[in-house]
Amino acid sequence: MFTQESKYNNLFIISIGLLYIFINAFFVYYHGIIYFAFFPLILIVGVVTLLAYDKIFYLIAFLTPLSLSLSYFNPEISFDLSILTEPLLILLLLILIFKFFLYHQSEVAVIKHPITISLLFLLFWTLITSATSTMPGVSFKFLISKLWFIIPIFFFGIILFKKISNIKVFIWASSIALMIVVIYSTIRLGQTSFLARNAAHFVVKPFYNDHTAYGAILALFAPVLWGLTFNANYKPQIKIIAGFFASMFTLGIILSYSRASWLGIIAASGVFVIIKLRIKIRYILTIMLIGIAFLSAFWFQIIDKLEKNNQDSSSNISHHISSITNISTDASNVERLNRWYCAVEMFKEKPLVGWGPGTYQFQYAPFQKKRMRTIISTNFGNIGNAHSEYLGPLAEQGILGSLAFIWLTLTILITGFRIHKFAADKKVKSLALSITLGFITYFIHGLMNNFLDSDKIAIPFFGFAAVLVALDVFHNSKNSQKNTAG
């Protein structure tokens, strides 16, 4: 039996449905407008996102390596968008804003955390320099994309990672999708007998634009998976699967022919050895000072030696490694020097607020020197970026822009090492160390490339930043007890 109230409710729902059908039919028949037909789908997605945003969050993590850009389907399009991830990111951002204003809930310890503060300052300075930009339209578009890359992943991530098992869900959701790309790329490379020159550039398409971004994301995840492999606290089945994934990702890094990724892995491995051998920081600083003194004393001789290296990048791995120091004929290396030189010269003209976020590729052309141009330089300088996470912001956002990213880098590394040193839970210690080593690979890579304006790198990067904040606030015994008491 239906109650009187339920009858009225059913009548209301049926009336709304009939009204929607009538409005939709009217616009389709008389005006040819079909957009209203998508309203139920949008409504369903919105409700699901509101009630089960964790599933959307993990779906984004899974789809990120597999997402395709609109420009892949239409190269002539005036704007670009990752069609699988960015609409979901925008939706997640709107839900986050809605939940905040509805419940007014926030963790004070999260907001006051050094990583959060440095990240918010980076966004704040991006807003300021967008207002002073030489191309405000470009800069505000850049800022908006930064907001939906960072805010939903970072803050929803921290909320979800209060439960430590959710961190593993995030890692595996991303890793499984990445494995699909690794297998796809390796098979395609195998069809060239692993010997075709520059094959690594196109075998990763359409999932990644080039082999360097592909190598960067694999290097970010490889230490995390190796950490799971050798963690005594995990079940043997998990360790075997993690070991297989880590081995495949390491193979992918080698076959990516991304020299920056190789250097990042070497640096992370060196830091791991230092930590495990418990080498004191004063010895490390002494070695660094000796190295700086050596470079200063023999700088011109070193440059002269590097300029005599004529080994170009090659499918032969030993030759490819040798080409890292070729700054005379290797087009990739010389073009990087060209871009770095332009960034520094741009900074000299606008040292305080820069030319504006996202404007480098439109503004650097006049700063190129003829002697530094290569076969891959553009006549109008209208494509590409500064090839540096540190020099790009320097040119686009002035000295504070570069310092903001360096500040974020330092807070991430300090937080990761501190958690590893003081956490009582061995799983937390191991996870913090492996994620920090992954960050080291990217910060080294960031000396030679910048990919944080792409969802392919930004989502896992800021997701891992959220992991470190959550581990520090909720799972580091000293801090978690303090927050519980609060």
C-alpha positions as CSV (number, residue, x, y, z in Angstrom):
1,M,0.0,0.0,0.0
2,F,1.2,3.5,-0.9
3,T,0.9,6.2,1.7
4,Q,-0.5,9.6,0.7
5,E,3.0,11.2,1.0
6,S,4.6,8.5,-1.3
7,K,1.9,9.0,-3.9
8,Y,2.7,12.8,-4.0
9,N,6.4,12.0,-4.2
10,N,5.9,9.6,-7.1
11,L,3.6,12.1,-8.8
12,F,6.3,14.8,-8.4
13,I,9.0,12.6,-9.9
14,I,6.8,11.6,-12.8
15,S,5.9,15.2,-13.4
16,I,9.5,16.3,-13.4
17,G,10.4,13.4,-15.8
18,L,7.5,14.4,-18.2
19,L,8.5,18.0,-18.1
20,Y,12.1,17.1,-18.9
21,I,10.9,15.0,-21.9
22,F,8.7,17.8,-23.2
23,I,11.5,20.4,-22.9
24,N,14.1,18.1,-24.5
25,A,11.7,17.3,-27.4
26,F,10.9,20.9,-27.9
27,F,14.5,22.0,-28.3
28,V,15.4,19.0,-30.5
29,Y,12.5,19.4,-32.8
30,Y,12.3,23.2,-33.2
31,H,16.0,24.2,-32.7
32,G,18.0,21.1,-33.3
33,I,19.6,21.4,-29.8
34,I,20.6,18.0,-28.4
35,Y,22.5,19.1,-25.3
36,F,19.6,18.6,-23.0
37,A,19.7,14.9,-23.8
38,F,22.9,14.6,-21.8
39,F,21.4,16.1,-18.7
40,P,20.4,12.7,-17.1
41,L,23.9,11.4,-17.6
42,I,25.5,14.5,-16.1
43,L,23.0,14.3,-13.2
44,I,23.9,10.6,-12.6
45,V,27.6,11.2,-12.7
46,G,27.2,14.2,-10.4
47,V,25.3,12.2,-7.8
48,V,27.7,9.2,-8.0
49,T,30.6,11.6,-7.6
50,L,29.0,13.3,-4.6
51,L,28.2,10.0,-2.9
52,A,31.2,8.0,-4.0
53,Y,34.0,10.4,-4.8
54,D,36.6,7.9,-3.7
55,K,35.6,5.7,-6.7
56,I,36.0,8.7,-9.0
57,F,39.4,9.5,-7.4
58,Y,40.7,6.0,-8.1
59,L,39.1,6.0,-11.6
60,I,41.1,9.2,-12.3
61,A,44.3,7.5,-11.1
62,F,43.6,4.5,-13.3
63,L,42.7,6.5,-16.4
64,T,45.5,9.0,-16.2
65,P,48.2,6.9,-18.0
66,L,45.6,5.8,-20.6
67,S,44.0,9.2,-21.3
68,L,44.1,10.7,-24.7
69,S,44.1,14.4,-25.6
70,L,41.6,16.0,-27.9
71,S,44.5,17.1,-30.2
72,Y,45.2,13.4,-30.9
73,F,41.8,13.2,-32.7
74,N,41.8,16.8,-34.1
75,P,45.3,18.4,-34.4
76,E,43.7,21.6,-35.6
77,I,41.7,22.2,-32.4
78,S,42.4,25.6,-30.7
79,F,42.5,24.1,-27.1
80,D,43.5,20.8,-25.7
81,L,42.0,18.6,-23.0
82,S,42.6,15.1,-21.7
83,I,39.2,13.6,-22.5
84,L,39.3,10.8,-19.9
85,T,40.7,12.7,-16.9
86,E,40.2,16.4,-17.0
87,P,36.4,16.5,-17.0
88,L,36.4,14.1,-14.0
89,L,39.0,16.4,-12.3
90,I,36.8,19.4,-12.8
91,L,33.8,17.5,-11.4
92,L,35.8,16.4,-8.4
93,L,37.0,20.0,-7.8
94,L,33.4,21.2,-7.8
95,I,32.3,18.5,-5.4
96,L,35.2,19.4,-3.1
97,I,34.1,23.1,-3.1
98,F,30.5,22.0,-2.5
99,K,31.4,19.8,0.4
100,F,33.6,22.4,2.0
101,F,30.9,25.1,1.9
102,L,28.3,22.6,3.0
103,Y,30.2,21.1,6.0
104,H,32.9,23.7,6.6
105,Q,35.2,20.9,7.6
106,S,39.0,21.1,7.4
107,E,41.9,19.5,9.2
108,V,44.0,22.3,10.8
109,A,47.0,20.0,10.8
110,V,46.6,19.5,7.1
111,I,46.3,23.2,6.3
112,K,49.3,24.0,8.5
113,H,51.5,21.3,7.1
114,P,54.6,22.6,5.3
115,I,53.8,20.9,2.0
116,T,50.2,22.3,2.0
117,I,51.5,25.8,2.8
118,S,54.2,25.7,0.1
119,L,51.7,24.4,-2.5
120,L,49.1,27.1,-1.6
121,F,51.8,29.7,-1.9
122,L,52.7,28.3,-5.4
123,L,49.1,28.7,-6.4
124,F,48.8,32.1,-4.9
125,W,51.9,33.4,-6.7
126,T,50.6,31.9,-9.9
127,L,47.4,34.0,-9.4
128,I,49.4,37.1,-8.8
129,T,51.6,36.7,-11.8
130,S,48.6,35.8,-14.0
131,A,47.2,39.2,-13.2
132,T,50.5,40.9,-14.2
133,S,51.1,38.6,-17.2
134,T,52.0,39.8,-20.6
135,M,49.3,37.4,-21.9
136,P,46.6,37.3,-19.2
137,G,44.3,35.0,-21.2
138,V,47.0,32.4,-21.5
139,S,48.1,32.7,-17.8
140,F,44.6,32.5,-16.3
141,K,43.9,29.4,-18.4
142,F,47.1,28.0,-17.1
143,L,46.1,28.8,-13.5
144,I,42.6,27.2,-13.9
145,S,44.2,24.0,-15.2
146,K,46.6,24.0,-12.3
147,L,43.7,24.3,-9.9
148,W,41.9,21.2,-11.2
149,F,45.2,19.3,-11.4
150,I,46.2,20.1,-7.8
151,I,43.3,20.8,-5.5
152,P,41.0,17.7,-6.0
153,I,43.9,15.3,-6.1
154,F,45.8,16.7,-3.2
155,F,43.0,17.5,-0.8
156,F,40.7,14.6,-1.7
157,G,43.8,12.4,-1.6
158,I,44.6,13.5,2.0
159,I,41.0,12.8,3.0
160,L,41.1,9.3,1.5
161,F,44.6,8.5,2.7
162,K,43.5,8.8,6.4
163,K,43.0,5.1,5.8
164,I,46.4,3.7,4.9
165,S,45.0,0.9,2.8
166,N,43.6,3.5,0.4
167,I,47.2,4.6,-0.4
168,K,47.9,1.2,-1.8
169,V,44.6,1.3,-3.9
170,F,45.9,4.6,-5.4
171,I,49.3,3.1,-6.1
172,W,47.9,0.0,-7.7
173,A,45.2,1.8,-9.7
174,S,47.9,3.9,-11.3
175,S,50.4,1.0,-11.7
176,I,48.0,-1.4,-13.4
177,A,47.2,1.2,-16.0
178,L,50.9,2.1,-16.4
179,M,51.7,-1.6,-16.9
180,I,49.3,-1.6,-19.9
181,V,51.2,1.3,-21.4
182,V,54.6,-0.5,-20.7
183,I,53.5,-3.7,-22.4
184,Y,52.0,-1.8,-25.3
185,S,55.2,0.3,-25.8
186,T,57.6,-2.6,-25.3
187,I,55.8,-4.7,-27.9
188,R,55.9,-1.8,-30.4
189,L,59.6,-1.3,-29.7
190,G,60.1,-5.0,-30.1
191,Q,58.7,-4.8,-33.6
192,T,61.7,-2.6,-34.4
193,S,64.0,-5.2,-32.9
194,F,64.8,-2.7,-30.2
195,L,67.3,-1.1,-32.6
196,A,65.4,1.4,-34.6
197,R,66.9,4.9,-34.1
198,N,64.4,7.2,-32.3
199,A,61.8,4.4,-32.0
200,A,61.3,5.3,-28.4
201,H,59.9,8.6,-29.4
202,F,56.8,7.2,-31.2
203,V,56.2,3.8,-29.5
204,V,54.7,5.5,-26.4
205,K,52.1,7.4,-28.5
206,P,49.2,8.0,-28.2
207,F,49.4,7.6,-24.4
208,Y,52.4,9.9,-23.9
209,N,53.7,12.7,-26.2
210,D,57.3,11.6,-26.0
211,H,59.6,9.1,-24.4
212,T,60.9,11.6,-21.7
213,A,57.5,12.0,-20.0
214,Y,57.0,8.2,-20.2
215,G,60.4,7.6,-18.6
216,A,59.7,10.3,-15.9
217,I,56.4,8.6,-14.7
218,L,58.0,5.1,-14.7
219,A,60.9,6.5,-12.6
220,L,58.5,8.1,-10.2
221,F,56.7,4.8,-9.6
222,A,59.6,2.3,-9.8
223,P,61.0,3.0,-6.3
224,V,57.6,2.7,-4.8
225,L,57.0,-0.7,-6.3
226,W,60.5,-1.9,-5.3
227,G,59.7,-0.7,-1.8
228,L,56.6,-2.9,-1.8
229,T,58.7,-5.8,-3.2
230,F,61.3,-5.8,-0.4
231,N,59.0,-4.8,2.5
232,A,58.9,-7.7,4.9
233,N,55.5,-6.6,6.2
234,Y,53.6,-7.5,3.0
235,K,52.3,-10.9,2.0
236,P,54.4,-13.0,-0.4
237,Q,51.8,-12.8,-3.1
238,I,51.8,-9.0,-3.0
239,K,55.6,-8.9,-3.0
240,I,55.8,-11.2,-6.1
241,I,53.3,-9.0,-8.0
242,A,55.0,-5.8,-6.9
243,G,58.4,-7.3,-8.0
244,F,57.1,-8.2,-11.4
245,F,55.6,-4.7,-11.9
246,A,58.9,-3.1,-10.6
247,S,61.0,-5.2,-13.0
248,M,58.8,-4.3,-15.9
249,F,58.8,-0.6,-15.0
250,T,62.6,-0.7,-14.7
251,L,62.8,-2.4,-18.1
252,G,60.5,0.4,-19.4
253,I,62.8,3.1,-18.0
254,I,65.8,1.5,-19.8
255,L,63.9,1.1,-23.1
256,S,62.5,4.7,-22.8
257,Y,66.0,6.0,-23.7
258,S,65.2,8.9,-21.4
259,R,68.6,10.0,-20.1
260,A,67.0,12.3,-17.5
261,S,65.1,9.4,-16.1
262,W,68.3,7.3,-16.0
263,L,70.0,10.1,-14.0
264,G,67.0,10.3,-11.7
265,I,67.1,6.6,-10.9
266,I,70.9,6.8,-10.3
267,A,70.5,9.7,-7.9
268,A,67.6,8.0,-6.0
269,S,69.7,4.8,-5.8
270,G,72.6,6.8,-4.4
271,V,70.4,8.4,-1.7
272,F,69.0,5.0,-0.8
273,V,72.6,3.6,-0.3
274,I,73.5,6.6,1.8
275,I,70.4,6.1,4.0
276,K,70.9,2.4,4.4
277,L,74.6,2.8,5.2
278,R,73.7,5.6,7.6
279,I,76.4,7.9,6.2
280,K,76.4,11.0,8.3
281,I,75.3,14.2,6.7
282,R,78.6,16.0,7.5
283,Y,80.4,13.5,5.3
284,I,78.0,14.1,2.5
285,L,78.3,17.9,2.8
286,T,82.1,17.5,2.8
287,I,82.1,15.5,-0.4
288,M,79.7,18.0,-2.0
289,L,82.0,20.9,-1.0
290,I,85.0,19.1,-2.5
291,G,83.0,18.4,-5.7
292,I,82.0,22.1,-6.0
293,A,85.7,23.2,-5.4
294,F,86.8,20.7,-8.1
295,L,84.2,22.0,-10.6
296,S,85.3,25.6,-9.9
297,A,89.0,24.9,-10.3
298,F,88.6,22.9,-13.5
299,W,85.5,24.4,-15.0
300,F,86.9,25.6,-18.3
301,Q,88.8,22.3,-18.8
302,I,85.6,20.4,-18.2
303,I,83.6,22.5,-20.7
304,D,86.4,22.1,-23.3
305,K,86.2,18.3,-22.8
306,L,82.4,18.2,-23.1
307,E,82.5,20.3,-26.3
308,K,84.8,17.7,-27.8
309,N,82.2,14.9,-27.2
310,N,80.5,14.3,-30.6
311,Q,78.5,11.2,-29.6
312,D,74.9,11.9,-30.5
313,S,71.9,10.1,-28.9
314,S,71.7,6.5,-30.2
315,S,69.7,3.3,-29.9
316,N,72.9,1.8,-28.6
317,I,72.6,2.2,-24.8
318,S,76.3,2.7,-24.1
319,H,76.5,5.4,-26.9
320,H,73.3,6.9,-25.6
321,I,74.8,7.3,-22.1
322,S,77.9,8.8,-23.6
323,S,75.8,11.4,-25.4
324,I,74.5,12.8,-22.1
325,T,77.6,15.1,-21.9
326,N,77.6,16.1,-25.6
327,I,76.9,19.8,-25.6
328,S,78.3,20.5,-29.1
329,T,76.4,18.3,-31.7
330,D,73.6,16.4,-29.9
331,A,70.5,18.4,-31.0
332,S,68.5,17.5,-27.9
333,N,71.2,18.7,-25.5
334,V,72.0,21.8,-27.4
335,E,68.3,22.7,-27.7
336,R,67.9,22.4,-24.0
337,L,70.8,24.9,-23.5
338,N,69.0,27.1,-26.0
339,R,65.8,27.0,-24.0
340,W,67.6,27.5,-20.7
341,Y,69.5,30.5,-22.0
342,C,66.2,32.0,-23.2
343,A,64.6,31.5,-19.8
344,V,67.5,33.2,-18.0
345,E,67.4,36.1,-20.5
346,M,63.7,36.4,-20.1
347,F,64.1,36.5,-16.3
348,K,66.7,39.3,-16.6
349,E,64.1,41.5,-18.4
350,K,61.3,40.7,-15.9
351,P,62.9,39.4,-12.7
352,L,60.1,40.1,-10.2
353,V,56.9,38.8,-11.8
354,G,58.1,37.2,-15.0
355,W,56.2,37.2,-18.3
356,G,53.2,35.3,-17.0
357,P,52.4,31.6,-16.3
358,G,52.2,29.5,-19.4
359,T,53.7,32.2,-21.7
360,Y,57.2,31.0,-22.2
361,Q,56.5,29.1,-25.4
362,F,54.9,32.3,-26.9
363,Q,57.6,34.7,-25.7
364,Y,61.0,33.0,-25.9
365,A,61.6,33.2,-29.7
366,P,63.3,36.7,-29.8
367,F,65.8,35.6,-27.1
368,Q,67.3,32.7,-29.1
369,K,70.9,33.2,-30.3
370,K,71.8,32.0,-33.8
371,R,74.8,30.0,-32.6
372,M,72.6,28.1,-30.1
373,R,69.8,27.1,-32.6
374,T,69.6,23.5,-33.7
375,I,67.8,21.4,-36.3
376,I,64.9,21.1,-33.9
377,S,64.6,24.8,-33.0
378,T,61.5,26.5,-34.4
379,N,61.6,29.5,-36.6
380,F,59.0,31.3,-34.6
381,G,59.7,29.7,-31.2
382,N,56.0,28.9,-30.9
383,I,56.2,25.4,-29.4
384,G,57.7,23.7,-26.4
385,N,58.7,24.9,-22.9
386,A,61.8,25.8,-20.9
387,H,62.7,22.1,-20.3
388,S,63.2,22.8,-16.6
389,E,60.8,22.8,-13.6
390,Y,63.1,25.5,-12.1
391,L,64.0,27.8,-15.0
392,G,60.5,27.7,-16.5
393,P,58.9,29.4,-13.4
394,L,61.9,31.7,-13.2
395,A,61.1,33.1,-16.7
396,E,57.3,33.0,-16.3
397,Q,56.8,34.0,-12.6
398,G,60.1,35.7,-11.7
399,I,62.4,34.9,-8.8
400,L,59.5,34.0,-6.4
401,G,58.1,31.6,-9.0
402,S,61.3,29.5,-9.1
403,L,61.7,29.8,-5.3
404,A,58.2,28.6,-4.8
405,F,58.8,25.3,-6.6
406,I,62.2,24.9,-4.8
407,W,60.4,25.4,-1.5
408,L,57.8,22.8,-2.5
409,T,60.7,20.4,-3.4
410,L,62.5,20.9,-0.1
411,T,59.3,20.5,2.0
412,I,58.5,17.2,0.2
413,L,62.0,15.8,0.7
414,I,62.3,16.9,4.3
415,T,58.8,15.6,5.2
416,G,59.6,12.2,3.5
417,F,62.9,11.7,5.2
418,R,61.5,12.9,8.6
419,I,58.7,10.4,8.4
420,H,61.1,7.6,7.5
421,K,63.4,8.5,10.4
422,F,60.8,8.9,13.2
423,A,57.7,6.8,12.3
424,A,57.1,3.8,14.5
425,D,55.2,1.7,12.0
426,K,57.6,0.0,9.6
427,K,55.1,0.1,6.7
428,V,54.8,3.9,7.1
429,K,58.6,4.2,7.2
430,S,59.1,2.1,4.1
431,L,56.3,3.8,2.2
432,A,57.6,7.3,3.1
433,L,61.1,6.4,1.9
434,S,60.1,4.8,-1.4
435,I,57.8,7.7,-2.3
436,T,60.5,10.2,-1.4
437,L,63.0,8.3,-3.6
438,G,60.4,8.5,-6.4
439,F,60.2,12.2,-5.9
440,I,64.0,12.5,-6.1
441,T,63.9,10.9,-9.6
442,Y,61.5,13.5,-10.7
443,F,63.3,16.5,-9.1
444,I,66.4,15.4,-10.9
445,H,64.4,14.9,-14.1
446,G,63.0,18.4,-13.5
447,L,66.4,19.9,-14.1
448,M,66.1,18.9,-17.8
449,N,62.3,18.7,-18.5
450,N,59.0,20.1,-17.1
451,F,55.8,18.0,-17.2
452,L,53.8,19.3,-14.3
453,D,51.5,21.1,-16.7
454,S,50.3,17.7,-17.9
455,D,47.8,15.4,-16.1
456,K,50.1,12.5,-16.9
457,I,52.7,13.7,-14.4
458,A,50.7,16.2,-12.2
459,I,48.1,13.7,-10.9
460,P,50.6,11.1,-9.6
461,F,53.0,13.8,-8.4
462,F,50.4,15.7,-6.3
463,G,48.8,12.3,-5.3
464,F,52.1,11.3,-3.8
465,A,52.4,14.7,-2.1
466,A,49.0,14.0,-0.5
467,V,50.3,10.6,0.6
468,L,53.2,12.2,2.5
469,V,51.0,14.7,4.2
470,A,48.5,12.0,5.2
471,L,51.3,9.7,6.5
472,D,52.8,12.6,8.5
473,V,49.5,13.9,10.0
474,F,47.5,10.7,10.5
475,H,50.0,7.8,10.5
476,N,53.1,9.2,12.0
477,S,52.6,8.1,15.7
478,K,53.7,11.4,17.3
479,N,51.6,13.6,15.0
480,S,48.6,11.3,14.9
481,Q,48.4,11.2,18.7
482,K,48.5,15.0,18.7
483,N,45.8,15.3,16.1
484,T,43.6,12.8,17.9
485,A,44.0,14.7,21.2
486,G,43.2,18.0,19.4
